[in-house]
Amino acid sequence: MTITKGEFTQFSLNARRQMLKEFGNYVCEIIVGKKSISIFKIHGFYVELVFNEASKKVERIQPIQNLNMITVYQQLAE
């Protein structure tokens, strides 16, 4: 099964999280204040998962539109 970015965004937050768990490849994670941003690659595109450490909840899971951000995230994670 292969999906596009547009199809990915049509799923609920919980379904997106499950897809990342099953099919996503972890790339890196950075901490910004009380939020952790995890980057995954799935079906040929990158996705950011933003988790609020204070509330212990996932705030959003969305495809990354600007591929230059992947390099920025990876550099910050080092």
Distance bins in CASP14 RR format, pairs under 12 A and 6 or more apart:
PFRMAT RR
TARGET T0000
AUTHOR 0000-0000-0000
RMODE 2
METHOD distances of the structure
MODEL  1
1 7 0 0 0 0 0 1 0 0 0 0 0
1 8 0 0 0 0 0 1 0 0 0 0 0
1 19 0 0 0 0 1 0 0 0 0 0 0
1 22 0 0 0 0 0 1 0 0 0 0 0
1 23 0 0 0 0 1 0 0 0 0 0 0
1 42 0 0 0 0 0 1 0 0 0 0 0
1 43 0 0 0 0 1 0 0 0 0 0 0
2 8 0 0 0 0 0 1 0 0 0 0 0
2 19 0 0 0 0 0 1 0 0 0 0 0
2 23 0 0 0 0 1 0 0 0 0 0 0
2 42 0 0 0 0 1 0 0 0 0 0 0
2 43 1 0 1 0 0 0 0 0 0 0 0
2 44 0 0 0 0 1 0 0 0 0 0 0
2 45 0 0 0 0 0 1 0 0 0 0 0
3 9 0 0 0 0 1 0 0 0 0 0 0
3 10 0 0 0 0 1 0 0 0 0 0 0
3 11 0 0 0 0 1 0 0 0 0 0 0
3 15 0 0 0 0 0 1 0 0 0 0 0
3 16 0 0 0 0 0 1 0 0 0 0 0
3 19 0 0 0 0 1 0 0 0 0 0 0
3 23 0 0 0 0 1 0 0 0 0 0 0
3 24 0 0 0 0 0 1 0 0 0 0 0
3 42 0 0 0 0 1 0 0 0 0 0 0
3 43 1 0 1 0 0 0 0 0 0 0 0
3 44 0 0 0 0 1 0 0 0 0 0 0
3 45 0 0 0 0 1 0 0 0 0 0 0
3 47 0 0 0 0 0 1 0 0 0 0 0
3 63 0 0 0 0 0 1 0 0 0 0 0
4 10 0 0 0 0 1 0 0 0 0 0 0
4 11 0 0 0 0 0 1 0 0 0 0 0
4 42 0 0 0 0 0 1 0 0 0 0 0
4 43 1 0 0 1 0 0 0 0 0 0 0
4 44 0 0 0 0 1 0 0 0 0 0 0
4 45 1 0 0 1 0 0 0 0 0 0 0
4 63 0 0 0 0 1 0 0 0 0 0 0
5 11 0 0 0 0 0 1 0 0 0 0 0
5 16 0 0 0 0 0 1 0 0 0 0 0
5 42 0 0 0 0 1 0 0 0 0 0 0
5 43 0 0 0 0 1 0 0 0 0 0 0
5 44 0 0 0 0 1 0 0 0 0 0 0
5 45 1 0 1 0 0 0 0 0 0 0 0
5 46 0 0 0 0 1 0 0 0 0 0 0
5 47 0 0 0 0 1 0 0 0 0 0 0
5 62 0 0 0 0 1 0 0 0 0 0 0
5 63 1 0 1 0 0 0 0 0 0 0 0
5 64 0 0 0 0 1 0 0 0 0 0 0
5 65 0 0 0 0 1 0 0 0 0 0 0
5 67 0 0 0 0 0 1 0 0 0 0 0
6 16 0 0 0 0 0 1 0 0 0 0 0
6 43 0 0 0 0 0 1 0 0 0 0 0
6 45 0 0 0 0 1 0 0 0 0 0 0
6 47 0 0 0 0 0 1 0 0 0 0 0
6 62 0 0 0 0 0 1 0 0 0 0 0
6 63 1 0 0 1 0 0 0 0 0 0 0
6 65 0 0 0 0 0 1 0 0 0 0 0
7 15 0 0 0 0 0 1 0 0 0 0 0
7 16 0 0 0 0 0 1 0 0 0 0 0
7 19 0 0 0 0 0 1 0 0 0 0 0
7 42 0 0 0 0 0 1 0 0 0 0 0
7 43 0 0 0 0 1 0 0 0 0 0 0
7 45 0 0 0 0 0 1 0 0 0 0 0
7 63 0 0 0 0 0 1 0 0 0 0 0
8 15 0 0 0 0 1 0 0 0 0 0 0
8 16 1 0 0 1 0 0 0 0 0 0 0
8 17 0 0 0 0 0 1 0 0 0 0 0
8 18 0 0 0 0 0 1 0 0 0 0 0
8 19 1 0 0 1 0 0 0 0 0 0 0
8 20 0 0 0 0 1 0 0 0 0 0 0
8 23 0 0 0 0 0 1 0 0 0 0 0
8 24 0 0 0 0 0 1 0 0 0 0 0
8 40 0 0 0 0 0 1 0 0 0 0 0
8 42 1 0 0 1 0 0 0 0 0 0 0
8 43 1 0 0 1 0 0 0 0 0 0 0
8 44 0 0 0 0 0 1 0 0 0 0 0
8 45 1 0 0 1 0 0 0 0 0 0 0
8 46 0 0 0 0 0 1 0 0 0 0 0
8 47 1 0 0 1 0 0 0 0 0 0 0
8 61 0 0 0 0 1 0 0 0 0 0 0
8 62 0 0 0 0 1 0 0 0 0 0 0
8 63 1 0 0 1 0 0 0 0 0 0 0
8 64 0 0 0 0 0 1 0 0 0 0 0
9 15 0 0 0 0 0 1 0 0 0 0 0
9 16 0 0 0 0 1 0 0 0 0 0 0
9 19 0 0 0 0 0 1 0 0 0 0 0
9 45 0 0 0 0 0 1 0 0 0 0 0
9 47 0 0 0 0 1 0 0 0 0 0 0
9 60 0 0 0 0 0 1 0 0 0 0 0
9 61 0 0 0 0 1 0 0 0 0 0 0
9 62 1 0 0 1 0 0 0 0 0 0 0
9 63 1 0 0 1 0 0 0 0 0 0 0
9 64 0 0 0 0 0 1 0 0 0 0 0
9 65 0 0 0 0 0 1 0 0 0 0 0
10 16 0 0 0 0 1 0 0 0 0 0 0
10 19 0 0 0 0 0 1 0 0 0 0 0
10 62 0 0 0 0 0 1 0 0 0 0 0
10 63 0 0 0 0 0 1 0 0 0 0 0
11 17 0 0 0 0 1 0 0 0 0 0 0
11 18 0 0 0 0 1 0 0 0 0 0 0
11 19 1 0 0 1 0 0 0 0 0 0 0
11 20 0 0 0 0 0 1 0 0 0 0 0
11 42 0 0 0 0 0 1 0 0 0 0 0
11 47 0 0 0 0 0 1 0 0 0 0 0
11 61 0 0 0 0 1 0 0 0 0 0 0
11 62 0 0 0 0 0 1 0 0 0 0 0
11 63 0 0 0 0 0 1 0 0 0 0 0
12 18 0 0 0 0 1 0 0 0 0 0 0
12 19 0 0 0 0 0 1 0 0 0 0 0
12 58 0 0 0 0 0 1 0 0 0 0 0
12 61 0 0 0 0 1 0 0 0 0 0 0
13 19 0 0 0 0 0 1 0 0 0 0 0
13 20 0 0 0 0 0 1 0 0 0 0 0
13 47 0 0 0 0 0 1 0 0 0 0 0
13 49 0 0 0 0 1 0 0 0 0 0 0
13 50 0 0 0 0 0 1 0 0 0 0 0
13 51 0 0 0 0 0 1 0 0 0 0 0
13 57 0 0 0 0 1 0 0 0 0 0 0
13 58 1 0 0 1 0 0 0 0 0 0 0
13 59 0 0 0 0 1 0 0 0 0 0 0
13 60 1 0 0 1 0 0 0 0 0 0 0
13 61 1 0 0 1 0 0 0 0 0 0 0
13 62 0 0 0 0 1 0 0 0 0 0 0
14 20 0 0 0 0 0 1 0 0 0 0 0
14 21 0 0 0 0 0 1 0 0 0 0 0
14 57 0 0 0 0 0 1 0 0 0 0 0
14 58 0 0 0 0 1 0 0 0 0 0 0
14 61 0 0 0 0 1 0 0 0 0 0 0
15 21 0 0 0 0 0 1 0 0 0 0 0
15 22 0 0 0 0 0 1 0 0 0 0 0
15 23 0 0 0 0 0 1 0 0 0 0 0
15 61 0 0 0 0 1 0 0 0 0 0 0
16 22 0 0 0 0 0 1 0 0 0 0 0
16 23 0 0 0 0 0 1 0 0 0 0 0
16 24 0 0 0 0 0 1 0 0 0 0 0
16 40 0 0 0 0 0 1 0 0 0 0 0
16 42 0 0 0 0 1 0 0 0 0 0 0
16 47 1 0 0 1 0 0 0 0 0 0 0
16 48 0 0 0 0 0 1 0 0 0 0 0
16 49 0 0 0 0 1 0 0 0 0 0 0
16 50 0 0 0 0 0 1 0 0 0 0 0
16 58 0 0 0 0 1 0 0 0 0 0 0
16 60 0 0 0 0 1 0 0 0 0 0 0
16 61 1 0 1 0 0 0 0 0 0 0 0
16 62 0 0 0 0 1 0 0 0 0 0 0
16 63 0 0 0 0 1 0 0 0 0 0 0
17 23 0 0 0 0 0 1 0 0 0 0 0
17 24 0 0 0 0 0 1 0 0 0 0 0
17 38 0 0 0 0 0 1 0 0 0 0 0
17 40 0 0 0 0 0 1 0 0 0 0 0
17 42 0 0 0 0 0 1 0 0 0 0 0
17 47 0 0 0 0 0 1 0 0 0 0 0
17 49 1 0 0 1 0 0 0 0 0 0 0
17 50 0 0 0 0 0 1 0 0 0 0 0
17 51 0 0 0 0 0 1 0 0 0 0 0
17 57 0 0 0 0 0 1 0 0 0 0 0
17 58 1 0 0 1 0 0 0 0 0 0 0
17 59 0 0 0 0 0 1 0 0 0 0 0
17 60 0 0 0 0 0 1 0 0 0 0 0
17 61 1 0 0 1 0 0 0 0 0 0 0
17 62 0 0 0 0 0 1 0 0 0 0 0
18 24 0 0 0 0 0 1 0 0 0 0 0
18 42 0 0 0 0 0 1 0 0 0 0 0
18 49 0 0 0 0 0 1 0 0 0 0 0
18 58 0 0 0 0 0 1 0 0 0 0 0
18 61 0 0 0 0 0 1 0 0 0 0 0
19 25 0 0 0 0 0 1 0 0 0 0 0
19 40 0 0 0 0 1 0 0 0 0 0 0
19 42 1 0 0 1 0 0 0 0 0 0 0
19 43 0 0 0 0 1 0 0 0 0 0 0
19 45 0 0 0 0 0 1 0 0 0 0 0
19 47 0 0 0 0 1 0 0 0 0 0 0
19 49 0 0 0 0 0 1 0 0 0 0 0
19 61 0 0 0 0 1 0 0 0 0 0 0
19 63 0 0 0 0 0 1 0 0 0 0 0
20 26 0 0 0 0 1 0 0 0 0 0 0
20 27 0 0 0 0 0 1 0 0 0 0 0
20 38 0 0 0 0 1 0 0 0 0 0 0
20 39 0 0 0 0 0 1 0 0 0 0 0
20 40 1 0 1 0 0 0 0 0 0 0 0
20 41 0 0 0 0 1 0 0 0 0 0 0
20 42 1 0 0 1 0 0 0 0 0 0 0
20 43 0 0 0 0 0 1 0 0 0 0 0
20 45 0 0 0 0 0 1 0 0 0 0 0
20 46 0 0 0 0 0 1 0 0 0 0 0
20 47 1 0 0 1 0 0 0 0 0 0 0
20 48 0 0 0 0 0 1 0 0 0 0 0
20 49 1 0 0 1 0 0 0 0 0 0 0
20 51 0 0 0 0 0 1 0 0 0 0 0
20 58 0 0 0 0 0 1 0 0 0 0 0
20 61 1 0 0 1 0 0 0 0 0 0 0
20 62 0 0 0 0 0 1 0 0 0 0 0
20 63 0 0 0 0 0 1 0 0 0 0 0
21 38 0 0 0 0 0 1 0 0 0 0 0
21 40 0 0 0 0 1 0 0 0 0 0 0
21 42 0 0 0 0 0 1 0 0 0 0 0
21 47 0 0 0 0 0 1 0 0 0 0 0
21 49 0 0 0 0 0 1 0 0 0 0 0
21 58 0 0 0 0 0 1 0 0 0 0 0
21 61 0 0 0 0 0 1 0 0 0 0 0
22 40 0 0 0 0 0 1 0 0 0 0 0
22 42 0 0 0 0 1 0 0 0 0 0 0
22 43 0 0 0 0 0 1 0 0 0 0 0
23 40 0 0 0 0 1 0 0 0 0 0 0
23 41 0 0 0 0 1 0 0 0 0 0 0
23 42 1 0 1 0 0 0 0 0 0 0 0
23 43 1 0 0 1 0 0 0 0 0 0 0
23 44 0 0 0 0 0 1 0 0 0 0 0
23 45 0 0 0 0 0 1 0 0 0 0 0
23 47 0 0 0 0 0 1 0 0 0 0 0
24 38 0 0 0 0 0 1 0 0 0 0 0
24 39 0 0 0 0 0 1 0 0 0 0 0
24 40 1 0 1 0 0 0 0 0 0 0 0
24 41 1 0 0 1 0 0 0 0 0 0 0
24 42 1 0 1 0 0 0 0 0 0 0 0
24 43 0 0 0 0 1 0 0 0 0 0 0
24 44 0 0 0 0 1 0 0 0 0 0 0
24 45 0 0 0 0 0 1 0 0 0 0 0
24 46 0 0 0 0 0 1 0 0 0 0 0
24 47 1 0 0 1 0 0 0 0 0 0 0
24 49 0 0 0 0 0 1 0 0 0 0 0
24 61 0 0 0 0 0 1 0 0 0 0 0
25 38 0 0 0 0 0 1 0 0 0 0 0
25 39 0 0 0 0 1 0 0 0 0 0 0
25 40 1 0 0 1 0 0 0 0 0 0 0
25 41 1 0 1 0 0 0 0 0 0 0 0
25 42 1 0 0 1 0 0 0 0 0 0 0
25 43 0 0 0 0 0 1 0 0 0 0 0
25 44 0 0 0 0 1 0 0 0 0 0 0
25 45 0 0 0 0 0 1 0 0 0 0 0
25 46 0 0 0 0 1 0 0 0 0 0 0
25 47 0 0 0 0 0 1 0 0 0 0 0
26 38 1 0 0 1 0 0 0 0 0 0 0
26 39 1 0 0 1 0 0 0 0 0 0 0
26 40 1 0 1 0 0 0 0 0 0 0 0
26 41 0 0 0 0 1 0 0 0 0 0 0
26 42 0 0 0 0 0 1 0 0 0 0 0
26 46 0 0 0 0 0 1 0 0 0 0 0
26 47 0 0 0 0 0 1 0 0 0 0 0
26 48 0 0 0 0 0 1 0 0 0 0 0
26 49 0 0 0 0 1 0 0 0 0 0 0
26 73 0 0 0 0 0 1 0 0 0 0 0
26 77 0 0 0 0 0 1 0 0 0 0 0
27 37 0 0 0 0 0 1 0 0 0 0 0
27 38 0 0 0 0 1 0 0 0 0 0 0
27 39 1 0 1 0 0 0 0 0 0 0 0
27 40 1 0 0 1 0 0 0 0 0 0 0
27 41 1 0 1 0 0 0 0 0 0 0 0
27 42 0 0 0 0 0 1 0 0 0 0 0
27 44 0 0 0 0 0 1 0 0 0 0 0
27 45 0 0 0 0 0 1 0 0 0 0 0
27 46 1 0 0 1 0 0 0 0 0 0 0
27 47 0 0 0 0 1 0 0 0 0 0 0
27 48 0 0 0 0 1 0 0 0 0 0 0
27 49 0 0 0 0 0 1 0 0 0 0 0
27 64 0 0 0 0 0 1 0 0 0 0 0
27 69 0 0 0 0 0 1 0 0 0 0 0
27 70 1 0 0 1 0 0 0 0 0 0 0
27 71 0 0 0 0 0 1 0 0 0 0 0
27 73 1 0 0 1 0 0 0 0 0 0 0
27 74 1 0 0 1 0 0 0 0 0 0 0
27 76 0 0 0 0 0 1 0 0 0 0 0
27 77 0 0 0 0 1 0 0 0 0 0 0
28 36 0 0 0 0 0 1 0 0 0 0 0
28 37 0 0 0 0 1 0 0 0 0 0 0
28 38 1 0 0 1 0 0 0 0 0 0 0
28 39 1 0 1 0 0 0 0 0 0 0 0
28 40 0 0 0 0 1 0 0 0 0 0 0
28 41 0 0 0 0 0 1 0 0 0 0 0
28 46 0 0 0 0 0 1 0 0 0 0 0
28 48 0 0 0 0 0 1 0 0 0 0 0
28 49 0 0 0 0 0 1 0 0 0 0 0
28 69 0 0 0 0 0 1 0 0 0 0 0
28 70 0 0 0 0 1 0 0 0 0 0 0
28 71 0 0 0 0 0 1 0 0 0 0 0
28 72 0 0 0 0 0 1 0 0 0 0 0
28 73 1 0 1 0 0 0 0 0 0 0 0
28 74 1 0 1 0 0 0 0 0 0 0 0
28 75 0 0 0 0 1 0 0 0 0 0 0
28 76 0 0 0 0 1 0 0 0 0 0 0
28 77 1 1 0 0 0 0 0 0 0 0 0
28 78 0 0 0 0 1 0 0 0 0 0 0
29 35 0 0 0 0 0 1 0 0 0 0 0
29 36 1 0 1 0 0 0 0 0 0 0 0
29 37 1 0 0 1 0 0 0 0 0 0 0
29 38 1 0 1 0 0 0 0 0 0 0 0
29 39 1 0 0 1 0 0 0 0 0 0 0
29 40 0 0 0 0 1 0 0 0 0 0 0
29 48 0 0 0 0 0 1 0 0 0 0 0
29 49 0 0 0 0 1 0 0 0 0 0 0
29 50 0 0 0 0 0 1 0 0 0 0 0
29 51 0 0 0 0 1 0 0 0 0 0 0
29 53 0 0 0 0 0 1 0 0 0 0 0
29 73 0 0 0 0 1 0 0 0 0 0 0
29 74 0 0 0 0 0 1 0 0 0 0 0
29 76 0 0 0 0 1 0 0 0 0 0 0
29 77 1 0 0 1 0 0 0 0 0 0 0
29 78 0 0 0 0 0 1 0 0 0 0 0
30 36 1 0 0 1 0 0 0 0 0 0 0
30 37 1 0 1 0 0 0 0 0 0 0 0
30 38 0 0 0 0 1 0 0 0 0 0 0
30 39 0 0 0 0 1 0 0 0 0 0 0
30 48 0 0 0 0 1 0 0 0 0 0 0
30 49 0 0 0 0 0 1 0 0 0 0 0
30 50 0 0 0 0 0 1 0 0 0 0 0
30 51 0 0 0 0 0 1 0 0 0 0 0
30 69 0 0 0 0 0 1 0 0 0 0 0
30 70 0 0 0 0 0 1 0 0 0 0 0
30 72 0 0 0 0 1 0 0 0 0 0 0
30 73 1 0 1 0 0 0 0 0 0 0 0
30 74 0 0 0 0 1 0 0 0 0 0 0
30 75 0 0 0 0 1 0 0 0 0 0 0
30 76 1 0 1 0 0 0 0 0 0 0 0
30 77 1 0 1 0 0 0 0 0 0 0 0
30 78 0 0 0 0 1 0 0 0 0 0 0
31 37 1 0 0 1 0 0 0 0 0 0 0
31 38 0 0 0 0 0 1 0 0 0 0 0
31 50 0 0 0 0 0 1 0 0 0 0 0
31 51 0 0 0 0 1 0 0 0 0 0 0
31 52 0 0 0 0 0 1 0 0 0 0 0
31 53 1 0 0 1 0 0 0 0 0 0 0
31 73 0 0 0 0 0 1 0 0 0 0 0
31 76 0 0 0 0 1 0 0 0 0 0 0
31 77 0 0 0 0 1 0 0 0 0 0 0
32 38 0 0 0 0 0 1 0 0 0 0 0
32 48 0 0 0 0 0 1 0 0 0 0 0
32 50 0 0 0 0 1 0 0 0 0 0 0
32 51 0 0 0 0 0 1 0 0 0 0 0
32 52 0 0 0 0 0 1 0 0 0 0 0
32 53 0 0 0 0 0 1 0 0 0 0 0
32 59 0 0 0 0 0 1 0 0 0 0 0
32 72 0 0 0 0 0 1 0 0 0 0 0
32 73 0 0 0 0 0 1 0 0 0 0 0
32 76 0 0 0 0 1 0 0 0 0 0 0
32 77 0 0 0 0 0 1 0 0 0 0 0
33 50 0 0 0 0 0 1 0 0 0 0 0
33 51 0 0 0 0 0 1 0 0 0 0 0
33 52 0 0 0 0 1 0 0 0 0 0 0
33 53 0 0 0 0 1 0 0 0 0 0 0
33 54 0 0 0 0 1 0 0 0 0 0 0
34 50 0 0 0 0 0 1 0 0 0 0 0
34 51 0 0 0 0 1 0 0 0 0 0 0
34 52 1 0 0 1 0 0 0 0 0 0 0
34 53 1 0 1 0 0 0 0 0 0 0 0
34 54 1 0 1 0 0 0 0 0 0 0 0
34 55 0 0 0 0 1 0 0 0 0 0 0
34 56 0 0 0 0 0 1 0 0 0 0 0
34 57 0 0 0 0 0 1 0 0 0 0 0
34 59 0 0 0 0 0 1 0 0 0 0 0
35 48 0 0 0 0 0 1 0 0 0 0 0
35 49 0 0 0 0 0 1 0 0 0 0 0
35 50 1 0 1 0 0 0 0 0 0 0 0
35 51 1 0 0 1 0 0 0 0 0 0 0
35 52 1 0 1 0 0 0 0 0 0 0 0
35 53 1 0 0 1 0 0 0 0 0 0 0
35 54 0 0 0 0 1 0 0 0 0 0 0
35 55 0 0 0 0 1 0 0 0 0 0 0
35 56 0 0 0 0 0 1 0 0 0 0 0
35 57 0 0 0 0 0 1 0 0 0 0 0
35 58 0 0 0 0 0 1 0 0 0 0 0
35 59 1 0 0 1 0 0 0 0 0 0 0
35 60 0 0 0 0 0 1 0 0 0 0 0
36 48 0 0 0 0 0 1 0 0 0 0 0
36 49 0 0 0 0 1 0 0 0 0 0 0
36 50 1 0 0 1 0 0 0 0 0 0 0
36 51 1 0 1 0 0 0 0 0 0 0 0
36 52 0 0 0 0 1 0 0 0 0 0 0
36 53 1 0 0 1 0 0 0 0 0 0 0
36 54 0 0 0 0 0 1 0 0 0 0 0
36 56 0 0 0 0 0 1 0 0 0 0 0
36 57 0 0 0 0 0 1 0 0 0 0 0
36 58 0 0 0 0 0 1 0 0 0 0 0
36 59 0 0 0 0 0 1 0 0 0 0 0
36 73 0 0 0 0 0 1 0 0 0 0 0
36 76 0 0 0 0 0 1 0 0 0 0 0
36 77 0 0 0 0 0 1 0 0 0 0 0
37 46 0 0 0 0 0 1 0 0 0 0 0
37 47 0 0 0 0 0 1 0 0 0 0 0
37 48 1 0 1 0 0 0 0 0 0 0 0
37 49 1 0 0 1 0 0 0 0 0 0 0
37 50 1 0 1 0 0 0 0 0 0 0 0
37 51 1 0 0 1 0 0 0 0 0 0 0
37 52 0 0 0 0 0 1 0 0 0 0 0
37 53 0 0 0 0 0 1 0 0 0 0 0
37 58 0 0 0 0 0 1 0 0 0 0 0
37 59 0 0 0 0 1 0 0 0 0 0 0
37 60 0 0 0 0 1 0 0 0 0 0 0
37 61 0 0 0 0 0 1 0 0 0 0 0
37 62 0 0 0 0 0 1 0 0 0 0 0
37 64 0 0 0 0 0 1 0 0 0 0 0
37 69 0 0 0 0 1 0 0 0 0 0 0
37 70 0 0 0 0 0 1 0 0 0 0 0
37 72 0 0 0 0 0 1 0 0 0 0 0
37 73 1 0 0 1 0 0 0 0 0 0 0
37 74 0 0 0 0 0 1 0 0 0 0 0
37 76 0 0 0 0 1 0 0 0 0 0 0
37 77 0 0 0 0 1 0 0 0 0 0 0
38 46 0 0 0 0 0 1 0 0 0 0 0
38 47 0 0 0 0 1 0 0 0 0 0 0
38 48 1 0 0 1 0 0 0 0 0 0 0
38 49 1 0 1 0 0 0 0 0 0 0 0
38 50 0 0 0 0 1 0 0 0 0 0 0
38 51 1 0 0 1 0 0 0 0 0 0 0
38 58 0 0 0 0 1 0 0 0 0 0 0
38 59 0 0 0 0 0 1 0 0 0 0 0
38 60 0 0 0 0 0 1 0 0 0 0 0
38 61 0 0 0 0 1 0 0 0 0 0 0
38 64 0 0 0 0 0 1 0 0 0 0 0
38 73 0 0 0 0 1 0 0 0 0 0 0
38 77 0 0 0 0 1 0 0 0 0 0 0
39 45 0 0 0 0 0 1 0 0 0 0 0
39 46 1 0 0 1 0 0 0 0 0 0 0
39 47 1 0 0 1 0 0 0 0 0 0 0
39 48 1 0 1 0 0 0 0 0 0 0 0
39 49 1 0 0 1 0 0 0 0 0 0 0
39 50 0 0 0 0 0 1 0 0 0 0 0
39 61 0 0 0 0 0 1 0 0 0 0 0
39 62 0 0 0 0 0 1 0 0 0 0 0
39 63 0 0 0 0 0 1 0 0 0 0 0
39 64 1 0 0 1 0 0 0 0 0 0 0
39 67 0 0 0 0 0 1 0 0 0 0 0
39 69 0 0 0 0 1 0 0 0 0 0 0
39 70 1 0 0 1 0 0 0 0 0 0 0
39 71 0 0 0 0 0 1 0 0 0 0 0
39 72 0 0 0 0 0 1 0 0 0 0 0
39 73 1 0 1 0 0 0 0 0 0 0 0
39 74 1 0 0 1 0 0 0 0 0 0 0
39 75 0 0 0 0 0 1 0 0 0 0 0
39 76 0 0 0 0 0 1 0 0 0 0 0
39 77 0 0 0 0 1 0 0 0 0 0 0
40 46 1 0 0 1 0 0 0 0 0 0 0
40 47 1 0 1 0 0 0 0 0 0 0 0
40 48 1 0 0 1 0 0 0 0 0 0 0
40 49 1 0 0 1 0 0 0 0 0 0 0
40 61 0 0 0 0 1 0 0 0 0 0 0
40 62 0 0 0 0 0 1 0 0 0 0 0
40 63 0 0 0 0 0 1 0 0 0 0 0
40 64 0 0 0 0 1 0 0 0 0 0 0
40 70 0 0 0 0 0 1 0 0 0 0 0
40 73 0 0 0 0 0 1 0 0 0 0 0
41 47 1 0 0 1 0 0 0 0 0 0 0
41 48 0 0 0 0 0 1 0 0 0 0 0
41 63 0 0 0 0 0 1 0 0 0 0 0
41 64 0 0 0 0 1 0 0 0 0 0 0
41 67 0 0 0 0 0 1 0 0 0 0 0
41 70 0 0 0 0 1 0 0 0 0 0 0
41 73 0 0 0 0 0 1 0 0 0 0 0
41 74 0 0 0 0 0 1 0 0 0 0 0
42 48 0 0 0 0 0 1 0 0 0 0 0
42 49 0 0 0 0 0 1 0 0 0 0 0
42 61 0 0 0 0 0 1 0 0 0 0 0
42 62 0 0 0 0 0 1 0 0 0 0 0
42 63 0 0 0 0 1 0 0 0 0 0 0
42 64 0 0 0 0 0 1 0 0 0 0 0
43 63 0 0 0 0 1 0 0 0 0 0 0
44 63 0 0 0 0 1 0 0 0 0 0 0
44 64 0 0 0 0 0 1 0 0 0 0 0
44 67 0 0 0 0 0 1 0 0 0 0 0
44 70 0 0 0 0 0 1 0 0 0 0 0
45 62 0 0 0 0 0 1 0 0 0 0 0
45 63 1 0 1 0 0 0 0 0 0 0 0
45 64 1 0 0 1 0 0 0 0 0 0 0
45 65 0 0 0 0 1 0 0 0 0 0 0
45 66 0 0 0 0 0 1 0 0 0 0 0
45 67 0 0 0 0 1 0 0 0 0 0 0
45 70 0 0 0 0 0 1 0 0 0 0 0
46 61 0 0 0 0 0 1 0 0 0 0 0
46 62 0 0 0 0 0 1 0 0 0 0 0
46 63 1 0 0 1 0 0 0 0 0 0 0
46 64 1 0 1 0 0 0 0 0 0 0 0
46 65 0 0 0 0 1 0 0 0 0 0 0
46 66 0 0 0 0 1 0 0 0 0 0 0
46 67 1 0 0 1 0 0 0 0 0 0 0
46 68 0 0 0 0 0 1 0 0 0 0 0
46 69 0 0 0 0 1 0 0 0 0 0 0
46 70 1 0 1 0 0 0 0 0 0 0 0
46 71 0 0 0 0 0 1 0 0 0 0 0
46 72 0 0 0 0 0 1 0 0 0 0 0
46 73 0 0 0 0 1 0 0 0 0 0 0
46 74 0 0 0 0 0 1 0 0 0 0 0
47 58 0 0 0 0 0 1 0 0 0 0 0
47 60 0 0 0 0 0 1 0 0 0 0 0
47 61 1 0 0 1 0 0 0 0 0 0 0
47 62 1 0 0 1 0 0 0 0 0 0 0
47 63 1 0 1 0 0 0 0 0 0 0 0
47 64 1 0 0 1 0 0 0 0 0 0 0
47 65 0 0 0 0 0 1 0 0 0 0 0
47 69 0 0 0 0 0 1 0 0 0 0 0
47 70 0 0 0 0 0 1 0 0 0 0 0
47 73 0 0 0 0 0 1 0 0 0 0 0
48 58 0 0 0 0 0 1 0 0 0 0 0
48 59 0 0 0 0 0 1 0 0 0 0 0
48 60 1 0 0 1 0 0 0 0 0 0 0
48 61 1 0 0 1 0 0 0 0 0 0 0
48 62 1 0 0 1 0 0 0 0 0 0 0
48 63 0 0 0 0 1 0 0 0 0 0 0
48 64 1 0 1 0 0 0 0 0 0 0 0
48 65 0 0 0 0 0 1 0 0 0 0 0
48 66 0 0 0 0 0 1 0 0 0 0 0
48 69 0 0 0 0 1 0 0 0 0 0 0
48 70 0 0 0 0 1 0 0 0 0 0 0
48 72 0 0 0 0 0 1 0 0 0 0 0
48 73 1 0 0 1 0 0 0 0 0 0 0
49 57 0 0 0 0 0 1 0 0 0 0 0
49 58 1 0 0 1 0 0 0 0 0 0 0
49 59 0 0 0 0 1 0 0 0 0 0 0
49 60 1 0 0 1 0 0 0 0 0 0 0
49 61 1 0 1 0 0 0 0 0 0 0 0
49 62 0 0 0 0 1 0 0 0 0 0 0
49 63 0 0 0 0 0 1 0 0 0 0 0
49 64 0 0 0 0 0 1 0 0 0 0 0
49 73 0 0 0 0 0 1 0 0 0 0 0
50 57 0 0 0 0 1 0 0 0 0 0 0
50 58 1 0 0 1 0 0 0 0 0 0 0
50 59 1 0 1 0 0 0 0 0 0 0 0
50 60 1 0 1 0 0 0 0 0 0 0 0
50 61 1 0 0 1 0 0 0 0 0 0 0
50 62 0 0 0 0 1 0 0 0 0 0 0
50 64 0 0 0 0 0 1 0 0 0 0 0
50 73 0 0 0 0 0 1 0 0 0 0 0
51 57 1 0 0 1 0 0 0 0 0 0 0
51 58 1 0 1 0 0 0 0 0 0 0 0
51 59 1 0 0 1 0 0 0 0 0 0 0
51 60 0 0 0 0 1 0 0 0 0 0 0
51 61 0 0 0 0 1 0 0 0 0 0 0
52 58 1 0 0 1 0 0 0 0 0 0 0
52 59 1 0 1 0 0 0 0 0 0 0 0
52 60 0 0 0 0 1 0 0 0 0 0 0
53 59 0 0 0 0 0 1 0 0 0 0 0
62 69 0 0 0 0 0 1 0 0 0 0 0
63 69 0 0 0 0 0 1 0 0 0 0 0
63 70 0 0 0 0 0 1 0 0 0 0 0
64 70 1 0 0 1 0 0 0 0 0 0 0
64 71 0 0 0 0 0 1 0 0 0 0 0
64 72 0 0 0 0 0 1 0 0 0 0 0
64 73 0 0 0 0 1 0 0 0 0 0 0
64 74 0 0 0 0 0 1 0 0 0 0 0
66 72 0 0 0 0 1 0 0 0 0 0 0
66 73 0 0 0 0 0 1 0 0 0 0 0
67 73 0 0 0 0 0 1 0 0 0 0 0
67 74 0 0 0 0 0 1 0 0 0 0 0
68 74 0 0 0 0 0 1 0 0 0 0 0
68 75 0 0 0 0 0 1 0 0 0 0 0
69 75 0 0 0 0 0 1 0 0 0 0 0
69 76 0 0 0 0 0 1 0 0 0 0 0
70 76 0 0 0 0 0 1 0 0 0 0 0
70 77 0 0 0 0 0 1 0 0 0 0 0
71 77 0 0 0 0 0 1 0 0 0 0 0
71 78 0 0 0 0 0 1 0 0 0 0 0
72 78 0 0 0 0 0 1 0 0 0 0 0
END
